[in-house]
Amino acid sequence: MRICLVSAEAAPFAKVGGLGDFTTALAQTLSQSGHDVRLFFPFYSGIDRRSHDFGPVDSLQDLEIQMGERLYRFSGMYTWLSGSSLQVYLIDCPELYHRPGIYTEDADEAVRFGFLCRAALDSCQRMEWSPEIVHCNDWHTALLPVYLRTHYAWDELLADVKTVLTLHNVGYQGVFGAEVLSALDLGDRLSYFDDEDLRADRVNFLKTGILHADRLTTVSPTHAEEIQTPEYGMGLDSLLRARSDRLTGILNGVDYGEWNPATDPLIPFNYSAEDLTGKERNKRALLQDLSLPYDPQAPVLGVVSRLVPQKGIQLLAAGVPGLLDPLDLRLVVLGTGEPRFEALFRLLHQQYPRKVSFYNGYSDELAHRIEAGSDLFLMPSLYEPCGLNQMYSLQYGTVPVVRATGGLADSVQPWDPKAGTGTGFLFEEYSEEALLEALHRALNTFRDQPAWHQLMLNGMGQDFSWTKQVKEYEALYRLMLKVDEARSLSED
């Protein structure tokens, strides 16, 4: 299949969160599966020009796109994804993308990403390449289905394109004042936008994409159900229920090339399910480097997270301090976020210098070492569309304690001590009491070393590789194309 992906982020070039990892991993795995894949994203000024060889795409030089009263110029650049045969394409428009960050509060933020949609489609035209599927991601590219049906409806090259919009986080919707429609060159296309929004003098990019994309996906099956409820739908639940027959939840995959304890270059001691001796050695090394005393009987609780309410940090703040006095355990936290949570973990480190370590910031090496050196990994999220750290933890034999929401519920199975099945500990209610109950179950199991050993092996035996998960996207794409083919035959 010919598949075009368009995204605001693509790791390792431009990444703020999981969107960048998803985009690149999906594109690379589809390409390895034999599909003709082209990935488009902006050439931000923050992208390191020295770490990759960038070259001009001959057919994409000095192009112009009229957006309202403004004429924007751009060129297409390409590079190869490291360790892959996938060639990726960058939209080089200094006027829009030479900013300090990927996202801004600038007045033209809506135009920056509306232009990305236009530039990707213009590039397909100039390259004389006809994608069968265009896969959009989050609000930044959610207007692409509208542009296809309006500005590009005349072009037979793009006439049969089917669109997929993946909802990575419906909490971010791209809401702007309705005056941006003129700057987006959509001022005379009001029928494509929600009437209630227009009456309120606003436009919502994500809502518009949900209305017009041929298919919708989100990043776990449970989250696909959750966002159809008022609790998780962020105001879009009624629309998502109306389009539920077009909404599919597909769990994200994990890059086991990067996250594999048997080959991980960022941890001191490699290990595997066949030989777990390196696991305990990583625990000792982690604690020594963090100036915490090592005791094989004292469990290490790891946290690698943004310190924000979505991640359930309130529950950790309320529940975990009460465990530090009566229990001999270690708490290792890596993260940055709201000042109140950063201050809390700094205070806990001061109060319990031999039990708590807090690294305020982000370190890729420390993140890997916490996964390898912890016994338990805590993710009590309020909501979690997919989550990746719980899947990293399983691969590293680090038992997750998670709230049963979104991708956490789909990737962690509850431990059953009688059957010896399951991979972690889950709790339903979003409360301090529920978290503590799950933690106590986990800590009690930790004291039963044969059971704990089985629990670790269960987790390490899971397969969340992109090679496996990509098959669901392939099936969805083929279904879309088959339905369209069947419709054409019936019309004939």
N, C-alpha and C positions, 0 to 999 in steps of 0.2 A: 504494500500500500504506500501511497504518497501522503506523508503526514507532515504538516507544518505546525510547529509549536511556537507560541508567542508569549513572552513573559517579561515582567519588569526585572526579574532576577534570574541569574544562572551561575551556580557555583562552578569553579572557584572565582570567577571573574567579578561578579557582583552579587553579594549575599548579605541579607539582613537576618533571615530566619530560614525555616524549613522550605519555603517556596523555592529558594535557589537550589537546594539539594534535590528537591522533587523534579524540577524542570530538567536539570542536566541528567539525572539518573534515568528518568523516563526516556528522554531523547536518545541517550547512549544505548540503553537496553533495546529499544525498538530498532535502532540501527544495527546492533549486533544480531538481531533476529532477522535481518535481511530486508528491512523496509527502507524506503527512500525518505529520509528524515531531514528536515531543515529547521533549525532553531534560530529565532530572531529575538534579540534583546538590545537595549540601548548601549552605546559606547560611552559610558560615563567617564568623566575625567578622572575619577578615582581608581579606575582600572589600571593595574600596573602594566605599563607598556613594555617593561623590560623582561617580564616573566614569560611572555608568549611572543611568538612571531606573528604579527598582524600584516595582512596584505590586502590591497584593494581588490574588490570584485569589479572586473572590467565593465560589466554592463550596469553597474550601480554607482556611477560617478557623477557628481554635480547634478543631482536630480532636484526637481522642485515640486512642492505640493502646496496648493492654495488652500488655506484654512480660514474661512471668513474673509476678512480684509487683509490678512497677512500671508505673505509668501515665505515659506520655509524651504531652506536648502539642506540636503543631506547627501551623504555617500555611504555605500555599503562596504564594510570591511569583513574579512574572514580570518579565522584561525582554526587550528585543530585542537580538539579536546585532548589533553594529555593522556597518553596510554590508550588512545581510541582512534578509530578511523573516521570519527564523526567530525565533519566540518561545521562550525557554527558561524552565524552571521550577526554582525553588530551594526546597528543603525547609528551613524556618526552625524549628529546634528549639534554642533557646539552651542548654538543659541539655547537649546533646550536641555542638554545633558551635561554641560560643563558646569556643574554645581558642586558645592562641598559634599553633599550626600546624595544617596539614591533617591530618597524622598525629601520633599521640602514643604514649607508653608508658603511658598511663593504664590503670587496671584495667578500664575499660568500653570499650576499643577495639573489641572484638568486637561489642558492642551498638551502637556508633555506626554501624557499617556494616550490621549486620543490620537495624537500624531503617530505614536508607536504603532497603533492599529493600522493607520493609513500607510505608513512606510513599509510595514511588513507585506501588505497586499500589493502595494506598488512594486515592491521588490520581486514578488512572485511574477507579476506581469512582465517586468523588464527581463527577468531570467527565462521567460517563456516556459515557466514551470506551473503545472496545474495540479495543486494539491487536491486530494480526495477528502481529507480531513484537516480542518484547522482547529487546533486544541488551544483554547484560551485559558488564562489563569487569573483568578481573583478580579477585583474591580478594575485594575489597571488596563486590562485588555477586554473588558466586558462589552465595550461598544463595537467590537469588531463584527459581530453578527449583523448589527444595524448598518454599518458601512457596507458590508457585503450586499445587503438588500437594497441599498440606495445608490451610493456612488459607484459601485462596481457591478450593478445589475446588468449593464449593457454588455459585459465582456464574457464571451462564451468560454474563455479559459477558466473563469471562476464560477461559471453558471451552476455547476453540480456540486460545489463544495458543501460539505456538511460540517457543522460547528459543534464543538464540545466545550463547555465551560466548567472548569473545576473550581469548587468553592473551598478554599483552604481555610478561611476564617471569616465567617459571615459577620463578625463584629466590625470588620473594616469594609465599608460599602462604597466609598467614593461619592460623598454627597456634596454638591456644589450649588451655588445660586443659579437659577435658570438662565441668567445672562450669559453663561458660558456656552450656550448652544450656538450662538452666532460665531464665537471664536472656534468652535468645533466644526463649523460649516454644516450644522444640523438645525439651524433656526427655522427652516421651512419643512422640517420633518417631525413636527410635534406629535403626530399620531403614533410614533414609535415609543413615546414616553408615557409614564403613568400619569393619568389625569389628576389624581389627588396631589401628586408631587408638583405638577405644574401649577395647580391652583395655589399651592403653598409657596410658589416661586422658587422651586428647587428641582434638581435632577439627581437621580441616584443611579450611578453607573452599574452597580452590581444588580440592582433590581431590573434594570433595563436588559442586562445580559441574561438574567433568569427568564425574562419574558420571551426572548427571541432566539436563544441558542437552541439547536436541535436536540441536544442532550445535555444533562447536567450530571456532574459527579461530585462527590466529596470524598474525604480521605479515610473514611472507615464506614462499614455498614451500620454500626450503632449510631454514629453521628448523623448519618443520612436520615435516620428515624428521629433523632433528637431535634434537629433543626426544623422539623415540621411541627414543633410544639412552641407555645409562647415562651416557655422558660429558656429555650436555647435558640430560637429563631431570630432573635434580634429585630423583631418587627417584620420579618419576611416570611413568617411561618405559614400564613394563609396562602401566599403565592406559591410557596414550595409544596404545600398540600395540593394545590390546584394542579401542579405539574409533577406530582409524585410518580406518575407513570413514566416520566422521562428522567427521573433522578435515581442514580446508582451510587452506592457506597463501595469504594475499593480501597482496601488498606494499603498504606504506603509500604514500600519496600525498604530494605536496609542495604547499604553498601558494605558487603562483607569483605571487600578488598581493603577497606579502611578500618572496619570494626571486626577484628578477628583476633582473639587472644593468642592464637597459635603463631601469628605472623606480625602482630602489632609492633612497630618499631618504637613506639612511644612509651612502652611499659618495660620495666627492668627485666622481667622474667616471663618468657612466653610459656603457655600451657594449653592444654586441650582436654576434652572429655576423657580421653584415654590416659592422660597423665596430668593430674590436678596439682602436683606438688608446687608448681609455680604460683598457684593462686594464693596460698598462704605466705609465700615469700614476697609477693607483691603487697600483701597486707602489711607485713612487717616493714618493708621499705617505705611504703606510703606514710605510715605512722612515724617512723624515724625522721623522715624528711620534714614532717609537719610538727616535730617536737612533741609528739604524743606518745605515751608509754604503750608498748606492745604487750598484749596478753592474749594468747590464742583463745581463751575462754570469754573474752570481752568482745561482743559483736561491734562491727563498724557499720554505722548508718551513713550512707552517702546521699548527697543532694547536689545535682547540677541543674540549675534552673534560673530563669528570669525571676526575680523576686517581686512578683506582682500578684494581685488577687486571683487572676485566672488560674495560676499554678497552685492555688490552695495554700499559699504561704501563711495565711491567717491561722489555718489549722495547725501547721507546724509550730507557729509562734505561740499558740495557746496550749498545745498538748505536749510537745517534746521537753520543754524545760522541767516539767514535773517528773520526768523520768531520770534526769541527770543526778539527782541526789540519791535516790534509793537503789539505782541500778549501775552496774559497772559496764559502761558502754562508751563508744566514741562516736562523735558526730562530726562529719566533714562536709562543709558547705562551700560550694563554688557558685558565685552568681553576682548579679548586679540588678538593681531595680529601684523600687521606691525607697526613699531615705529612711522611713520608719522601720522597714524590714532589715535594711543594712545595719541600722543602729542596733536593732535587737540582737542580730548575730554577733556583732562586735561586743555587745554587752555580755552575751553568753560566753564568748571566748575569754573575756576578762574575769568572769565569775568562775569559770571552769576551765582554766588553762590546760589542765591535763586530760580533759575530756572533749573539748570543742575546738575545732579549727575553722576559720572563716577566711576565704580568699575573695575579696571584693573586686570583681572584675571577671575576665574570662581568659582561660588558658586552655588551648586544645590539648596540650600534653597533660595537664593536671586532670582534665575531664576524662581522658583515657585511663589515667592512673587511678582515679576514684572508681571508675567502673571495674577495674581489675582488682583493686585492693579492698573494696567494700564487701561486706557480707549481705547487707540489705540496701536497697535503693528506694527512696521515698518519692512518690509522685501523687500527692493527694489532690489532684486538680479539681477545680470547680467545674471546668469543662475542658476537654482535650480532643480536638477534631481527630487527630491521629496519635501524635506523640512518637518519638523515636527512642528516647533514652530507655524506656522500659524494654524495648527490643534489643538495644545494645546490652542492657543488663542481663537479659536471658542468655545471650551469646557468651557473656563473660562469667556465667555461673553466679551472678549476683542477684539474689532473689528480690523481685519487686514487691513493694507494698503500695497499692494504687487504689484510687477510687474507681468504681465501676462506671465509667463514663467514656463515650466515644471510642477511640482506638485503644484505650487502656482496657476496656471491657472485651474488645475483640482479640487482643493479643496476649492477655494474661488469663490463664485458667486457674480457678481456685484449688488450692491444695486440699486433697482428700487423704488424710493420714491412714485410713483403713485400706483404701485401694492403692495408695502410693502413687496417685495420679495428680496432675495439676502442676502449675509452674510458679505460683505466687499467692499473695494474700490480697483480697479485695474487700472493700466496704462500700455500701450503697449510700447511706445518709451522709449529707455534707455537714458533719459535726465533729467537734473535738472528741466526743465520746466514741463515735464510730471509728475514727482513726486510731485512737488508743486501744480499742478492742482488737483491731486488726494487728496492731504492733505487738500487743501482748501474745497473740496467737503465733506471730512470727518468731518472737523471742523464745517462747516456750519450745517451738519446733527446733530452733537453733541448738538447744541443749541436748536434743536427741540426734546425735551425729549420724547414725545410719539413715534416719529419715531425711536429715538435711542433705546428705550426700545424694540421695535419690532425687530430692527436689532440685538440686543443682543440675544433675544430669538431665532431668526432664526439660529444664529450660534450655540447656545447651543443645538439645536435640531438635529444637524448633527451627523451622525454615521460613524466614520472612525476606528472602532474597528478592531483588528486583526481577531476576530471571523467572521466578515463580509468579510474582504479582503482575508482571507485564502481560501475562496471558489474559487477564481479565480485561485490560484495555484493548488488546487485540480483538477479543471476542465482542466487545462493545462496538468498536469501529466496524467490524465485519457485519454486525447486525444492522448498523445504520446504513451501510452501503447495500446490503441485501434487501432491506425494506425499501430503499429507494429504487433498486432495480426491479423489485416485484411491482412497485407502484407504476413504473414506466411500462412494464409489460402489460399490466391490466389496462392502462390507458390506450395502448396500441390496439 
